[in-house]
Amino acid sequence: MLVGSLVAGLIDALIGGGGLILLPLILICNPQFSNAQALGVNKVAAIVGTGSAAFTLGAKVDSARRSLRYAPLALVGAGLGALVASNVDKAIMRPIIAVALVLVGAFVLFKPSFGQSSTRYPHTTVRVVAICAAVLAIGIYDGTFGPGTGVFFIMAFTSIRGGDFLENAAWAKIANTFTNLGALIVFSFHGEILWGLGLALAVANVIGAQIGARLVMAKGAGMLRILILVLVVVMSAKLGYDQFLA
C-alpha cells in the first residue's frame, strides 16, 4: 500500500486520477474495510499529497493564489457530494463519466493548440460565475464519485479563463485540495477513519506528489496534454470494465 500510495501521489500530481490506484488497493489489501473506511483512508492520503503538490506548483505560478477565492465552493461542493455518495448508483454514474472523458479526450486530441497558449481571456463577471459553477459542480462530483477530478478541473479552468495547461494545473491542484478536505470532513463524521494507516499512506503520497509536481514544472504544458490523453484512455477502459465485466 505504501508503494501504491507513492505511485498514486506521483500520478495525481501529474494529472489527477491517483485514486484509481490507491482506493482499489486499499480495498484489496483490507477486505474487511467498509466503503466509508476505505474512502476515508484514501482521502487522508490524497489531501496531504495533493496539498503538497498544490503548494509546490502554486509557488511557481503567479496567478495560482487567485484560485483560493473559489476554495469555499470546492469545499462545500465536495462535502455535499460526500453526503449523498451512498445514495448514488455507481452503475448509472460510470457510463456518464466515461462519455464525458471520451469527449474531453477527443477535444484535446483534435485541437492541439488547446492548453498550449499562455494567453488569458478577459476577466468578466460571466467568466467568474462560470468558474464558480464549474468548481461547485466538480466538487460535488469529487465527493460523490471522484475519478478524474483533476482532469475536469484543468479542462474547466483552461476553457473558461484561458492560459496553458501548466498554469491551470496549479489552479486544479489547489481546488482539488479543498474538494478532498470537504469530503474528508464529511467522512470523518459519518465513517470510521483509520488515521494511523491514512497518515502512513500520506507520507508516501507526498513523496510521489513532489516528484510529480517537479516533473510537471520541468516538462511543461506539452507533457500535460499527452498525460490527459493517456489518463482518458485508462479511465474510460477502467470504467467500462467496472460497468460491463466486473
N, C-alpha and C positions, 0 to 999 in steps of 0.2 A: 504493500500500500504506500510505503514511503517513496519507492521508486516511481510508482504510478502517479503520486501526487506531484513529484518533481516534474515529470513529463507533462502532466496536466497544466501546471503553472507555466511551463515554457510555451505550450501551445496557446493557452489562454492569453498570455501577454502578447503573442504574435498577432492573433486574430480573433480569439474567443473560441469557445467550444470545449474548454478543458473539462467541463462537467460530463461530457460524453465519455471521458476516460475514467475519471475518478469515481463518479457515482455508481456506475455498474460494478467497478472494482470493490467498492465498499460493501455492496450487497453480496457479491460473490464470496468475499472473504469473511463476511459476517452474516450468514443466512438467518441468524436469529434476530437480526435488527428489524424493527418496524420501518415503514417508509419514512415516518417522521424522524426517527433516529438517524437514518442514513442521510436524509436531506439536511438535517441539522448539522451533522459532522461535515458534510460536503460544503455547506455554506460557511462554516468556521474557517476551513482551509481556504475557500475561494475568496472570502473578503480580505484576508490578510495578504494573499498572493496578488489579487487584483489591485488592492490598495497600494502595495509596494510598486507595482508596475505603473499605476497612475501617478505616483509621486515622481518616479524616475522620468517618465515621459512628460509629465506636466512641467518639470523643471527645465526641460529643453524646448518646450513650445510656448511661446509668449502669450498666446490667446487662451491657453488652457484654463487659467484661473477664472475666466468669464463663464466657463461651463458650470461653476459652482452655484450660480444663480438658479440653475434648473435642478439642483440636487434634491431639494424637498419633494419635487414632483416624482423623481425617480424612487425616493424612499417610500413615499405614500403609495405609489402605484404598485411596487413590489409587495408591500405589506398587504394591500387589498388582494393581490393575486394569490399570496400565500394563504389568506383566509379562505379563499374559495377553491384552493387547489384540490381538496379532497372531493369536491363536487363536480370536477371537470372530467369528462370522459376522454381519456387519452386516445382512444381509438378514433374519435372524431377530430381531435386536435392534430394528430400526426399527418394525415394527408393534406390538411390546410397548410401546415408549416412546410411540408415537402414541396408543395406547389409554389409557395412564396419564395423558398430558397432557389428553386429552379428559375423563377423569374428574375431573381437577383443575379444569379449566375449568368443567365443569358444576356442581361443588360450590361454587366461588366465585360463579358466576352466580346459582344458585338459593338461596344462603344469604348474602344481602348483609351480614348482621351479622358474618360470619366475618372475623377480622382487623381489625375496626374498634374493638374494645374494648381498653382498657388493663389489664383485669383478668387477673391471672396465676393459674394453677392452683396448688394447694398443692404444695410441694416434697416429693416422696415418692421412696422407693427405686425403685418401679416406673417412675416417670417418668424418673428418671436412667438406668435400664437401657434404657428405650425410646429416649431421646436417643442413648445410646451406640450402640445397634443401628442407628439411623437414620443417624447420622454415618458409621459404618463402611460401611454399605451404599451410601450416596450417594457416599462417597469411592471405593469400588470402581467404581461406575458412571462417575464422572468420569474416572478413569484409563483405563477401558475404552472409553467412548463419548463422554460429555461434554455434549452439548447439553441445556440446561435445568437444569443443576445448581443454579443459583441459585434457580430457582423451587421445585425439590424441597426444598431446604434451608429456604426460607421457609415452605413448607406444613408440613413436618415439625415445625419449631420451634413454629409457631403452633398446630398441632394438639395437640402434647404438653405444651407449657409455658404456653400462653395468651399474652396480650399482643397488641398490634396488629402489623400488617404492618411498620411502620416500625422498631419495636424488633427484630423478628425478622430484618429485612433486614440490620441491623448484625451480628447473630449469623451470618447466612448468609454475609456478605462475609468475616468472619474465618475461618469454616470453609472457605470456597471458596479463600481464600489458601493454606491448608495443603494442600488437595487439589491445587492447582496445583503447590505445592512438591514434594509426594510424587511426582507424575507427572514433573515436570521432573528430579528426581534420577535416576529410572529411565531416562528418555530420554537423559540426558547420558551414562550408561554404555553404553546399547545403541544409540544413534543419534548421528549426527554433527550437533551443534547449531551453527548458524552464528551465533555470538554477536554479531558486528557488526550483522547485519541485525536480530536479535532485540532488541538494545538500542535500535536506532534506532526500531523499531516501538514499543518500550516507552515511549519518551518521548512519542510521540503518544498512546499508550493512556492514559498518566497524565493528560494534559490532558483527554481525553474523560471519564475516570473522575471527575476532580474536578468537572467541570461537572455530570455525572450525580448525584454524591453530594449536591451542593448543591441540585439540583432536588428530590431525594427529601426532603431536610430541609425545604425550603420548602413543598412541596405535601402532604406527609404520606401517611397510610395510604390515603386515598381514591384518590389517583393511582396508588398501587401496585396496588390492586385492578383498576383499569382496565388497567394495563400487563400484569398477569398474564393477563388475558383476551385481550389483543391478542397477547401472545407465544405463548400456547397455540394460537391460530388459525394464526399464521405458522409455528410449528414443526411443527404437525401437517400443514399443507399441504406444507412442505418435505420432511418425512419420507415423506409419501405420494408426492410426486413422485419422490424418490430410489428408492422401493420399486417403483413401477409404471411410471414413464415414462422415467427416466434410462437 
